[in-house]
Amino acid sequence: MECILGLTTLENDKIKSIFLDYIVTVDFMRRKDAHEYLTHTWSRN
C-alpha cells in the first residue's frame, strides 16, 4: 500500500493496525450482540 497523505511507512503501518483492531473489535461486538439478540428472542417464545 502506498504512502497515504505523505506519511512514513511506519506511521502508515501503525494507522493500519489500529484500523484493523477497530474493525475486528466492532465485528466481534456485532456478532456478540446478534447472538444475544437471537438467544433472547428464542427464549421468549
Helices and strands as residue ranges (DSSP letters): H 9-44
